Amino acid sequence: MTGKFNLNIEFMKYRAISLVIILWFVTCSVFLFMNMPFIYTSVVHVLNVQHDIKMSSEQISDNYLLIIRYLQSFFISNMQTTLPINNVVRIHFGDVRKLILINNLFMVVMTPLVIKLLIKLRKNRLLWLLKSALKQIYSCFVFIAVFALIDFNDTFIFFHKILFRNNDWIFNAKKEPIILLFPDQYFMIGFIFIFIFVTVFYLILLRFINESMQ
């Protein structure tokens, strides 16, 4: 009985480690996406956002970079943009900033810890214990991703309701024209980007585990 209990504890431990690793993959993917402005400029160009917002491509790009810097910096307290912003915009982007800073902080803290853990497990020839748990956690991630892509709009709204405890994320394009800088298609591409990169990271780690078992 004690042996079975200890086995269950070990299984739960490696499942928790696998969950942390997948979350680490997600945070790294979010960071990469936000810091690849060429993706944003490509979306803007294809959707002709400059026509809707009456700004040049250069002005849109400059505003985007200013906003991204604000969202990722602990030292920039006020969002700078040439577009008019009101209190609703300030509150929502402030809430988004908190989430982004948590994302980046998690990534920075976990990167050396995860790498050190993987090296230790490989050295002790225990990496194989992660394989089954990783497949289970990744399968859950795939299920959520597929469900989200089938009905992205409703999923997008659902996550906003979970992440934000107010309605300040509901913008009116006439009152808050800044929303035109971020079309829904941009967020969908971001979600696909995250899914692809998490999958790539997962496959690389799986290959690393398989090689360690030989």
C-alpha positions in Angstrom: 0.0 0.0 0.0 2.8 2.4 0.9 4.6 1.6 -2.3 1.5 2.3 -4.4 1.1 5.6 -2.5 4.7 6.6 -3.1 4.3 5.7 -6.8 1.3 8.0 -7.0 3.2 10.8 -5.4 6.0 10.4 -7.9 3.5 10.4 -10.8 1.9 13.6 -9.5 5.3 15.2 -9.1 6.4 14.6 -12.7 3.0 15.7 -13.9 3.4 19.0 -12.0 6.9 19.4 -13.5 5.5 18.7 -17.0 2.8 21.3 -16.4 5.4 23.9 -15.4 7.4 23.0 -18.5 4.5 23.5 -20.9 3.6 26.8 -19.1 7.2 27.8 -19.6 6.9 27.0 -23.3 3.7 29.2 -23.5 5.4 32.2 -21.7 8.4 32.0 -24.0 6.1 31.9 -27.0 4.1 34.9 -25.8 7.4 36.8 -25.2 8.7 35.9 -28.7 5.4 36.9 -30.4 5.3 40.3 -28.7 8.9 41.0 -29.7 8.5 40.2 -33.3 7.0 43.4 -34.6 7.3 42.3 -38.2 4.3 40.0 -37.6 2.3 43.0 -36.5 3.3 45.2 -39.4 2.5 42.4 -41.8 -1.0 42.0 -40.4 -1.5 45.7 -40.5 -0.4 45.9 -44.1 -2.7 43.0 -45.2 -5.7 44.3 -43.4 -5.1 47.9 -44.5 -5.5 49.1 -40.9 -3.9 52.5 -41.9 -7.0 53.2 -44.0 -9.3 52.6 -41.0 -7.4 54.5 -38.5 -6.2 57.3 -40.8 -2.5 56.9 -40.0 0.5 56.0 -42.0 2.1 52.6 -41.6 5.1 54.2 -39.9 2.9 56.0 -37.4 1.0 52.7 -36.6 4.3 50.9 -36.2 5.7 53.6 -33.9 2.6 53.5 -31.7 2.7 49.7 -31.5 6.3 49.8 -30.4 5.5 52.4 -27.8 2.7 50.3 -26.4 4.7 47.1 -26.4 7.6 48.8 -24.5 5.0 50.1 -21.9 3.5 46.6 -21.5 6.9 45.0 -20.9 8.6 47.5 -18.7 8.6 47.8 -15.0 9.9 51.4 -15.3 7.4 53.0 -17.8 4.4 54.0 -15.8 2.4 55.8 -18.5 1.5 54.5 -21.9 2.6 56.8 -24.7 0.7 57.0 -27.9 -0.3 59.6 -30.4 -3.9 58.3 -30.3 -6.3 59.8 -27.8 -6.8 57.6 -24.8 -9.3 57.8 -21.9 -9.5 56.2 -18.5 -11.0 53.0 -19.9 -8.0 52.5 -22.2 -5.6 53.3 -19.3 -7.2 50.8 -17.0 -7.4 48.0 -19.5 -3.9 48.4 -20.8 -2.7 48.6 -17.2 -4.4 45.3 -16.5 -2.8 43.8 -19.7 0.6 45.1 -18.6 0.3 43.3 -15.2 -0.4 40.0 -17.1 2.5 40.5 -19.5 4.9 41.4 -16.7 3.8 38.2 -14.8 4.3 36.2 -18.0 7.8 37.6 -18.6 8.8 37.3 -14.9 7.7 33.6 -14.9 9.7 33.0 -18.1 12.9 34.7 -16.7 12.7 32.9 -13.3 11.8 29.5 -14.8 14.3 29.4 -17.7 17.4 28.6 -15.6 15.4 26.4 -13.2 13.9 24.3 -16.0 17.2 23.9 -17.8 19.0 23.0 -14.6 16.2 20.4 -13.8 16.4 18.8 -17.3 20.1 18.5 -17.1 19.9 17.0 -13.6 17.3 14.5 -14.7 19.3 13.5 -17.8 22.5 13.1 -15.7 20.5 10.8 -13.3 18.9 9.0 -16.3 15.4 10.0 -15.1 14.2 12.0 -18.0 12.1 9.2 -19.2 9.8 9.7 -16.2 8.7 13.0 -17.8 7.7 11.5 -21.2 4.2 10.2 -20.3 3.2 13.2 -18.2 4.4 15.6 -20.9 2.3 13.8 -23.5 -0.8 14.1 -21.3 -0.3 17.8 -20.5 0.5 18.6 -24.2 -2.6 16.7 -25.3 -4.7 18.9 -23.0 -3.0 21.9 -24.5 -3.8 20.7 -28.0 -7.5 20.1 -27.1 -7.8 23.7 -25.8 -6.0 25.1 -28.8 -8.2 23.2 -31.3 -11.4 24.2 -29.5 -10.3 27.8 -29.4 -9.5 27.9 -33.2 -12.9 26.4 -34.0 -14.7 29.3 -32.4 -12.0 31.9 -31.8 -14.3 34.9 -31.2 -16.2 33.2 -28.4 -13.0 31.8 -26.9 -11.4 35.3 -27.1 -14.3 36.8 -25.2 -14.3 33.9 -22.7 -10.7 34.4 -21.8 -11.2 38.2 -21.4 -14.0 37.5 -18.9 -11.7 35.2 -17.0 -8.6 37.4 -17.0 -10.3 40.8 -16.5 -12.7 41.4 -13.6 -14.2 44.4 -15.3 -15.7 45.5 -18.6 -12.9 47.9 -19.5 -11.8 45.6 -22.3 -14.9 46.4 -24.3 -13.9 49.3 -26.5 -15.9 51.6 -28.7 -13.9 52.4 -31.9 -15.2 56.0 -31.9 -14.4 56.7 -28.2 -11.3 54.4 -28.1 -9.8 54.4 -31.6 -6.7 52.6 -30.2 -8.7 49.3 -30.6 -8.3 49.7 -34.3 -4.5 49.2 -33.9 -5.2 45.6 -32.7 -7.6 43.8 -35.1 -9.0 40.4 -34.0 -6.9 38.7 -36.8 -3.7 39.8 -35.0 -4.7 38.0 -31.8 -5.7 34.9 -33.8 -2.3 34.9 -35.5 -0.7 35.3 -32.1 -2.6 32.3 -30.8 -1.6 30.2 -33.8 2.0 31.4 -33.3 2.0 30.3 -29.7 0.5 26.9 -30.6 3.2 26.3 -33.2 6.1 27.4 -31.0 4.9 25.4 -28.0 4.6 22.3 -30.3 8.1 22.9 -31.7 9.5 23.3 -28.1 7.6 20.1 -27.0 8.9 18.1 -30.0 12.5 19.2 -29.3 12.2 18.2 -25.7 10.6 14.9 -26.6 13.5 14.2 -28.9 15.9 15.2 -26.2 14.2 12.7 -23.8 14.2 9.9 -26.4 17.9 10.4 -27.1 18.6 10.2 -23.4 16.9 6.8 -23.2 19.2 5.2 -25.8 
